[in-house]
Amino acid sequence: MSQLSVAPPDTDRAQLDKLCTSIRGKLQFMDYLVRAALADFERFQAEADAGTQVFLKQLIEMHASNLALECENMRLVGDLCTSLDAAVQAGGHGSVGLRRGGAA
């Protein structure tokens, strides 16, 4: 069970903020991986040298592997949803809440 769903109400806000910051960081990293993979794929398609194509292929495979791993590790989104659901079910009282926008 997630620690967030059993934490005392006075720490819920801080834990949700920390969780949201972590999720934002993971999403930014995933965005980098997608952009890098697509850029390297475009370079791969335009490259005539076989040796450079092999190198670019390895880069693309590395980006795709890392992206797949990050997708598997997105348990944090589930934790956030569970915490938000628990807060709503509790009536939204106490210190539970999320900031909209920028980093925590």
C-alpha positions in Angstrom: 0.0 0.0 0.0 1.3 3.5 -0.8 2.7 5.5 2.1 0.7 8.4 0.8 -2.7 6.7 1.5 -1.8 6.0 5.2 0.1 9.2 6.1 -1.2 11.6 8.6 -3.2 14.5 7.1 -0.6 17.2 8.0 2.0 15.6 5.7 -0.4 14.8 2.8 0.2 18.2 1.1 4.0 17.9 1.3 4.0 14.3 0.0 1.6 15.2 -2.9 3.8 18.1 -3.8 6.9 15.9 -3.8 5.2 13.2 -5.8 4.0 15.8 -8.4 7.6 17.1 -8.7 8.9 13.6 -9.2 6.3 12.9 -11.9 7.1 16.2 -13.7 10.8 15.3 -13.7 10.0 11.8 -15.1 7.8 13.3 -17.8 10.5 15.8 -18.8 13.0 13.0 -19.1 10.6 10.9 -21.2 10.1 14.0 -23.4 13.8 14.2 -23.9 14.1 10.6 -24.8 11.3 10.9 -27.4 12.8 13.9 -29.0 16.3 12.4 -29.0 15.0 9.1 -30.5 13.2 11.0 -33.3 16.1 13.3 -34.0 18.5 10.4 -34.2 16.0 8.5 -36.4 15.9 11.4 -38.9 19.7 11.5 -38.9 19.7 7.7 -39.5 17.4 8.0 -42.5 19.5 10.7 -44.0 22.9 9.1 -43.3 24.7 7.4 -46.2 27.7 6.0 -44.2 27.1 2.5 -43.0 29.2 2.9 -39.9 27.4 6.0 -38.8 24.1 4.3 -39.5 25.1 1.5 -37.1 26.0 4.0 -34.4 22.7 5.9 -34.9 20.8 2.6 -34.8 22.4 1.8 -31.4 21.5 5.3 -30.1 17.9 4.9 -31.2 17.7 1.5 -29.6 19.1 2.9 -26.4 16.6 5.7 -26.3 13.7 3.3 -27.0 14.9 0.9 -24.3 15.2 3.7 -21.8 11.8 5.1 -22.7 10.2 1.7 -22.3 11.8 1.3 -18.9 10.6 4.8 -17.8 7.0 3.9 -18.9 7.2 0.8 -16.7 8.4 2.9 -13.8 5.4 5.4 -14.0 3.9 3.8 -10.8 4.1 7.3 -9.4 1.1 8.3 -11.5 -0.9 5.5 -9.9 0.3 6.6 -6.5 -0.8 10.2 -7.2 -4.2 9.0 -8.4 -4.7 6.8 -5.3 -3.7 9.7 -3.0 -6.0 12.2 -4.8 -8.9 9.7 -4.6 -8.3 9.1 -0.9 -8.3 12.9 -0.3 -11.5 13.3 -2.2 -13.2 10.4 -0.4 -12.1 12.0 2.9 -14.0 15.2 1.9 -10.9 17.2 0.9 -10.5 18.5 4.4 -7.1 19.1 6.0 -3.9 20.0 4.3 -4.5 17.9 1.1 -4.3 19.9 -2.1 -2.3 20.4 -5.2 -0.8 23.4 -6.8 -1.5 24.0 -10.4 1.3 24.9 -12.7 5.1 25.2 -12.0 7.3 22.9 -10.0 6.8 22.5 -6.3 
